[in-house]
Amino acid sequence: MQAEFKAPRRRRRVYEELQAPLPVSSRPEDSTDYRAELLNQHVVVCHQDHIQKIYSQGYFGKGVLSRARPDYSISDQWEQHEGLSLPVISQSRYEELLRWAGSALSAQGLDEDAVNQTLLSISQPVEMEDVRSEMRGGGEPGPNGGACPHTKRPWPGSGVEPEAKKSCRLGPQNHDPDPSSDQDPDLDPDPSSDQDSDLNSDSDSDPAPAPDPLVPGPGFVLVVSDSEVCGAVREVRRTPFSLTEYLQLSLEEAFFLVYSLGCLSVYQNQEPLSIIQLWRTFRSLRPDFVSSFAAYQHCRSSGWVPKEGGGAKYGVDLMLYRKGPPFYHASYSVVIERTDDAFRGSALRPFSWRSLAALSRITSNVSKELMLCYVIHPADLSEAELDSPVCLSRLKVQKVIVSRWVSSRERAEQEDI
């Protein structure tokens, strides 16, 4: 029976324009060589320009500190202060950051007096002229670049070379809804559904535009007391602790960028990994990597944007978006299964009738369709062949849409006929 295709549900409010996806590099000299690191069994992109381009041109990966888009900042609330847009944090939050900075300095071997002196110098109010001077590159380096003038050691949590200083980005950034967030409008129920469930409690509300994150350079915040009334004076202080946002790629996303698009190089211990080395490394990390990558590549090649982050909430492996999460709600919840030519074999995710019915109901309640993606391995495919990505050419993918039969709806349709 042929499944009926249902048009994806477009988001009511879109905050960005669709960018051209990363191109396929047929010749090495034409490729754009982005760089990632294999750290603790995770693939991480650290270069800020690479992060923005990889995420924006295909929505690969997620921020390690953010829910989806790598746009972490020290505060969600920003204000204009004497011509500059600065993040606003409470006094208690600022004191918490000072404690973190003190712990980091103590871990570097400083005695208690040196730590207290450093924290005291960090927490002093700063004049706006000094702020502008440091953000232009003049004056003494601030907490996010260079060294502390008292201890001559790097500022806590900086990890950034002094020459990498840039001015703080101003103004709000267009923000796309997060597919893995609990506030994601993807949890909207079907408008025609009257079911009342916790899964359907979120609405397609306006997410507030988020400001750009602080980039490497002098960091400053507006500190307000916890009981401050509106209109009172804010104090500008240095950021005591800076966290750097990275982009984390799934193994399937990383290998797709390396093997299928040819635009990414993955390094381990400062050495680039070849395609064969990367394939074997990922297979050792994930025994089902061959099947999961075959399904991922098939969905990407079919024009969908597969995301793993949101799938964990719904008990599936992938969520499929048209164009990307900022533009459409996820259309399909995908479960990946490995099978042979006769559709036999040990299931990667064993289902009972009860668990399958529960998964189908959850998927229906969040206005998506459940898809079983079967990766068919030929019977004569040997283990030695699986040790190379060339085996992908021998794998086949077949998709099955699972729908929940509702007896009352069936009777109503029959009566209308």
C-alpha positions as CSV (number, residue, x, y, z in Angstrom):
1,M,0.0,0.0,0.0
2,Q,1.4,3.4,-1.0
3,A,1.7,5.9,1.9
4,E,0.0,9.2,1.4
5,F,2.4,12.1,1.5
6,K,1.4,14.9,3.9
7,A,2.7,18.4,3.3
8,P,5.0,19.6,6.1
9,R,3.6,22.2,8.5
10,R,5.3,25.5,8.1
11,R,6.1,27.5,11.2
12,R,3.9,30.6,11.6
13,R,6.9,32.9,12.3
14,V,10.2,32.6,10.6
15,Y,13.2,34.7,11.8
16,E,15.8,34.0,9.2
17,E,16.3,33.4,5.5
18,L,17.3,30.0,4.0
19,Q,20.9,29.9,3.0
20,A,22.3,27.8,0.2
21,P,23.4,24.4,1.5
22,L,27.0,23.3,1.6
23,P,28.1,22.3,-1.9
24,V,29.4,18.9,-2.9
25,S,33.1,19.1,-3.6
26,S,33.9,17.0,-6.6
27,R,37.5,18.2,-6.8
28,P,39.8,18.6,-3.8
29,E,41.0,22.0,-5.0
30,D,37.4,23.3,-5.0
31,S,36.6,22.1,-1.5
32,T,36.0,24.3,1.5
33,D,38.1,22.7,4.2
34,Y,36.4,23.1,7.6
35,R,38.0,21.6,10.6
36,A,36.7,19.5,13.5
37,E,38.3,17.7,16.4
38,L,37.5,14.2,17.6
39,L,37.5,14.7,21.4
40,N,36.2,12.1,24.0
41,Q,34.2,10.2,21.3
42,H,32.6,13.4,20.1
43,V,33.2,15.5,17.0
44,V,33.5,19.2,17.9
45,V,34.0,22.2,15.6
46,C,35.8,25.0,17.5
47,H,36.5,27.7,14.9
48,Q,33.8,30.4,15.1
49,D,33.6,31.0,11.4
50,H,33.4,27.3,10.7
51,I,30.7,26.9,13.3
52,Q,28.4,29.5,11.8
53,K,28.7,28.3,8.3
54,I,28.3,24.6,9.0
55,Y,25.2,25.2,11.1
56,S,23.6,27.8,8.8
57,Q,24.3,26.0,5.6
58,G,22.5,22.7,6.3
59,Y,21.7,22.9,10.1
60,F,24.4,20.4,11.0
61,G,25.1,19.8,14.7
62,K,24.1,21.7,17.8
63,G,25.8,24.1,20.3
64,V,27.4,22.5,23.3
65,L,25.9,25.2,25.6
66,S,22.8,26.1,23.6
67,R,19.8,24.0,22.9
68,A,20.3,23.9,19.1
69,R,21.8,27.0,17.3
70,P,25.2,27.8,18.8
71,D,24.2,31.2,20.1
72,Y,25.1,31.0,23.8
73,S,25.5,34.2,25.7
74,I,26.0,35.0,29.4
75,S,22.5,36.4,29.6
76,D,19.3,36.4,27.7
77,Q,18.5,40.0,28.6
78,W,20.5,42.8,26.9
79,E,20.2,46.5,27.3
80,Q,21.4,49.6,25.5
81,H,23.8,51.5,27.9
82,E,25.4,54.7,26.7
83,G,25.4,53.6,23.1
84,L,26.5,49.9,23.7
85,S,24.4,46.8,24.0
86,L,25.5,44.8,27.0
87,P,24.1,41.7,28.8
88,V,22.3,42.2,32.1
89,I,22.8,39.8,35.0
90,S,21.8,40.0,38.7
91,Q,24.1,40.6,41.5
92,S,23.7,37.0,42.8
93,R,24.5,35.6,39.4
94,Y,27.6,37.8,39.1
95,E,28.8,36.6,42.6
96,E,28.3,33.0,41.4
97,L,30.5,33.7,38.4
98,L,33.1,35.2,40.7
99,R,33.1,32.0,42.7
100,W,33.7,30.0,39.5
101,A,36.5,32.3,38.6
102,G,38.0,31.9,42.1
103,S,37.9,28.2,41.8
104,A,39.6,28.3,38.4
105,L,42.4,30.6,39.7
106,S,42.9,28.3,42.7
107,A,43.2,25.3,40.3
108,Q,46.1,27.2,38.6
109,G,48.0,27.2,41.8
110,L,47.4,30.7,43.2
111,D,47.2,31.3,46.9
112,E,44.1,32.7,48.6
113,D,45.4,36.3,48.8
114,A,46.3,36.4,45.1
115,V,42.8,35.0,44.2
116,N,41.0,37.5,46.4
117,Q,43.1,40.4,44.9
118,T,42.3,39.2,41.4
119,L,38.6,38.9,42.0
120,L,38.5,42.3,43.7
121,S,40.1,43.9,40.6
122,I,37.7,42.0,38.3
123,S,34.5,43.1,40.2
124,Q,35.3,46.8,40.3
125,P,32.9,49.1,38.3
126,V,34.3,50.1,34.9
127,E,33.8,53.5,33.2
128,M,32.3,53.4,29.8
129,E,35.3,55.2,28.3
130,D,37.5,52.3,29.4
131,V,35.0,49.9,28.0
132,R,35.1,51.6,24.6
133,S,38.9,51.8,24.7
134,E,39.3,48.0,25.3
135,M,36.7,47.1,22.7
136,R,38.6,49.1,20.2
137,G,41.8,47.1,21.0
138,G,43.4,49.8,23.1
139,G,44.3,49.7,26.8
140,E,44.9,46.7,29.0
141,P,43.4,43.4,27.9
142,G,40.2,42.5,29.7
143,P,39.1,39.2,31.3
144,N,38.5,37.5,27.9
145,G,41.8,38.2,26.4
146,G,45.4,38.4,27.5
147,A,46.5,38.0,31.2
148,C,45.5,39.4,34.5
149,P,47.6,42.5,35.3
150,H,48.1,41.3,38.9
151,T,48.9,37.6,38.5
152,K,50.2,37.7,34.9
153,R,48.2,34.5,34.3
154,P,45.4,34.0,31.8
155,W,41.9,35.1,32.9
156,P,39.7,32.3,34.1
157,G,37.9,30.5,31.3
158,S,39.4,32.6,28.5
159,G,41.5,30.1,26.5
160,V,41.7,32.7,23.7
161,E,44.9,34.3,22.3
162,P,45.2,38.0,22.8
163,E,45.4,38.7,19.1
164,A,42.0,37.1,18.6
165,K,40.3,40.1,20.3
166,K,37.3,41.5,18.5
167,S,34.6,44.0,19.4
168,C,31.5,42.8,21.1
169,R,28.6,42.1,18.7
170,L,25.7,44.4,19.1
171,G,22.0,44.0,18.6
172,P,19.7,41.0,18.4
173,Q,20.2,38.0,16.2
174,N,17.4,36.1,14.4
175,H,16.7,33.0,16.3
176,D,15.3,29.7,15.1
177,P,13.2,27.5,17.3
178,D,15.1,24.6,18.8
179,P,13.9,21.1,17.8
180,S,15.1,19.6,21.1
181,S,13.8,22.2,23.5
182,D,11.0,21.6,25.9
183,Q,9.5,24.9,24.6
184,D,9.8,23.9,21.0
185,P,6.6,24.7,19.0
186,D,7.0,21.2,17.4
187,L,5.1,20.0,20.5
188,D,2.0,21.7,19.2
189,P,-0.9,19.3,18.8
190,D,-2.8,19.0,15.6
191,P,-5.2,21.9,15.5
192,S,-8.0,19.5,14.9
193,S,-7.2,17.4,17.9
194,D,-9.0,17.9,21.2
195,Q,-6.7,15.7,23.2
196,D,-5.2,17.3,26.3
197,S,-1.8,16.0,27.0
198,D,1.4,17.3,28.6
199,L,3.1,16.6,25.3
200,N,0.8,19.1,23.6
201,S,1.0,21.8,26.2
202,D,3.4,24.1,24.3
203,S,2.2,26.5,21.8
204,D,3.7,28.1,18.7
205,S,4.5,31.3,20.5
206,D,6.9,34.0,19.5
207,P,10.4,33.0,20.7
208,A,12.2,36.2,21.8
209,P,15.1,37.1,19.4
210,A,18.3,36.2,21.1
211,P,21.4,38.5,21.0
212,D,24.6,37.5,19.5
213,P,27.0,35.7,21.9
214,L,30.0,37.5,23.3
215,V,32.9,36.8,21.0
216,P,36.5,36.7,22.1
217,G,37.5,40.1,23.3
218,P,36.9,42.3,26.4
219,G,33.7,41.1,28.1
220,F,31.5,43.4,30.2
221,V,28.1,43.1,31.8
222,L,25.5,45.3,33.5
223,V,25.1,44.2,37.1
224,V,21.8,44.9,38.9
225,S,20.9,44.1,42.4
226,D,18.3,41.3,42.9
227,S,15.8,43.8,44.4
228,E,16.4,46.6,42.0
229,V,13.4,48.6,40.7
230,C,13.1,49.6,37.1
231,G,15.1,52.7,36.1
232,A,17.8,52.4,38.8
233,V,21.5,52.7,37.9
234,R,23.3,49.7,36.5
235,E,27.0,49.1,37.1
236,V,29.3,48.0,34.3
237,R,31.7,45.3,35.4
238,R,34.0,42.9,33.8
239,T,32.9,39.4,33.0
240,P,34.6,37.2,35.6
241,F,34.2,33.9,33.7
242,S,33.9,33.3,30.0
243,L,32.6,30.1,28.4
244,T,33.3,29.3,24.7
245,E,30.5,27.9,22.5
246,Y,31.4,25.0,20.2
247,L,29.4,23.0,17.7
248,Q,29.0,19.3,18.3
249,L,28.3,17.1,15.4
250,S,26.9,13.6,15.5
251,L,29.0,10.8,14.0
252,E,26.6,10.6,11.1
253,E,26.7,14.4,10.4
254,A,30.5,14.5,10.7
255,F,31.0,11.6,8.2
256,F,28.5,13.0,5.8
257,L,30.4,16.3,5.7
258,V,33.7,14.4,5.2
259,Y,32.6,11.6,2.9
260,S,29.6,12.8,1.0
261,L,30.3,16.6,0.8
262,G,34.1,16.6,1.1
263,C,34.1,19.9,3.1
264,L,35.3,18.8,6.5
265,S,38.5,17.4,8.0
266,V,38.4,15.6,11.3
267,Y,41.6,15.7,13.4
268,Q,42.6,13.6,16.4
269,N,45.7,14.6,18.4
270,Q,46.5,17.3,15.8
271,E,46.6,14.7,13.0
272,P,44.0,14.6,10.2
273,L,42.1,11.3,9.9
274,S,41.6,9.7,6.5
275,I,38.2,8.5,5.4
276,I,39.0,4.9,6.2
277,Q,40.4,5.8,9.6
278,L,37.3,7.9,10.4
279,W,34.9,5.1,9.2
280,R,36.7,2.5,11.4
281,T,36.8,4.8,14.4
282,F,33.1,5.6,14.2
283,R,32.3,1.9,13.8
284,S,34.2,1.1,16.9
285,L,32.4,3.9,18.8
286,R,28.9,2.9,17.5
287,P,28.3,-0.8,16.5
288,D,25.2,0.2,14.5
289,F,27.0,3.1,12.7
290,V,26.8,1.5,9.2
291,S,23.0,1.2,9.3
292,S,22.5,4.6,11.0
293,F,24.8,6.4,8.5
294,A,23.1,4.7,5.5
295,A,19.7,5.9,6.7
296,Y,21.1,9.4,7.5
297,Q,22.7,9.7,4.1
298,H,19.5,8.5,2.3
299,C,17.4,11.1,4.1
300,R,19.8,13.9,3.5
301,S,20.1,12.9,-0.2
302,S,16.3,13.0,-0.4
303,G,16.2,16.6,0.6
304,W,15.3,16.3,4.3
305,V,17.3,17.7,7.2
306,P,17.7,14.8,9.7
307,K,18.2,15.8,13.4
308,E,19.1,13.5,16.2
309,G,18.5,15.9,19.1
310,G,14.7,15.9,19.1
311,G,14.4,12.2,18.5
312,A,15.4,11.2,22.0
313,K,12.3,12.9,23.4
314,Y,10.0,10.8,21.2
315,G,11.9,7.5,21.5
316,V,13.1,7.5,17.8
317,D,16.5,7.9,16.0
318,L,15.9,10.8,13.7
319,M,13.5,13.7,13.1
320,L,13.1,14.8,9.5
321,Y,12.6,18.5,8.7
322,R,11.9,20.2,5.4
323,K,14.6,22.8,4.8
324,G,15.4,23.0,8.5
325,P,14.0,23.4,12.0
326,P,13.5,27.2,11.7
327,F,11.1,26.9,8.8
328,Y,9.0,23.8,9.3
329,H,7.9,21.5,12.0
330,A,9.4,18.0,11.9
331,S,7.3,15.8,9.6
332,Y,8.5,12.3,10.4
333,S,9.9,10.4,13.5
334,V,12.3,7.8,12.1
335,V,13.2,4.5,13.6
336,I,16.2,2.8,11.9
337,E,16.3,-1.0,11.6
338,R,18.8,-3.4,10.0
339,T,17.5,-6.3,8.1
340,D,18.5,-8.8,5.3
341,D,16.9,-9.4,1.9
342,A,14.1,-11.3,3.5
343,F,13.5,-8.7,6.2
344,R,14.9,-11.0,8.9
345,G,17.6,-10.3,11.4
346,S,18.1,-9.2,15.0
347,A,16.3,-5.9,15.5
348,L,18.4,-2.9,16.6
349,R,15.4,-1.7,18.6
350,P,13.2,-4.7,19.6
351,F,9.5,-3.8,19.6
352,S,6.6,-5.4,21.4
353,W,3.1,-4.6,20.2
354,R,2.6,-2.5,23.3
355,S,5.8,-0.4,22.8
356,L,5.0,0.1,19.1
357,A,1.5,1.2,19.8
358,A,2.8,3.6,22.5
359,L,5.4,5.0,20.1
360,S,2.8,5.4,17.4
361,R,0.5,7.3,19.7
362,I,3.2,9.6,20.9
363,T,4.1,10.4,17.3
364,S,0.5,11.1,16.4
365,N,0.0,13.3,19.5
366,V,2.8,15.6,18.3
367,S,1.4,15.8,14.8
368,K,4.1,13.7,13.1
369,E,4.2,10.4,11.3
370,L,6.1,7.3,12.4
371,M,8.5,6.0,9.8
372,L,10.4,2.7,10.0
373,C,13.6,3.0,7.9
374,Y,14.9,-0.5,7.0
375,V,18.5,-0.7,5.9
376,I,18.8,-3.9,3.9
377,H,22.1,-5.7,4.0
378,P,22.7,-8.3,1.3
379,A,23.2,-11.9,2.6
380,D,26.6,-12.1,1.0
381,L,27.9,-8.9,2.5
382,S,31.0,-9.9,4.6
383,E,32.4,-8.2,7.7
384,A,35.5,-7.3,5.8
385,E,33.4,-5.3,3.3
386,L,31.7,-3.4,6.2
387,D,35.2,-2.1,7.2
388,S,35.1,0.4,4.3
389,P,32.5,3.0,3.3
390,V,32.4,1.4,-0.2
391,C,29.9,-1.1,1.3
392,L,27.3,1.7,1.3
393,S,26.8,1.1,-2.5
394,R,25.5,-2.4,-1.7
395,L,23.0,-1.3,1.0
396,K,19.4,-0.6,0.2
397,V,16.9,1.6,2.2
398,Q,13.2,1.0,2.3
399,K,10.8,3.2,4.3
400,V,7.5,2.2,5.8
401,I,5.0,4.6,7.3
402,V,3.2,3.3,10.4
403,S,-0.2,4.8,11.1
404,R,-2.5,4.3,14.1
405,W,-5.9,2.9,13.3
406,V,-8.7,4.7,15.2
407,S,-11.9,2.7,15.1
408,S,-14.2,5.7,15.8
409,R,-12.7,7.7,13.0
410,E,-13.1,4.7,10.6
411,R,-16.8,4.5,11.5
412,A,-17.3,8.2,11.0
413,E,-15.7,8.0,7.6
414,Q,-17.9,5.0,6.6
415,E,-21.0,6.9,7.7
416,D,-20.1,9.9,5.6
417,I,-19.8,7.7,2.6
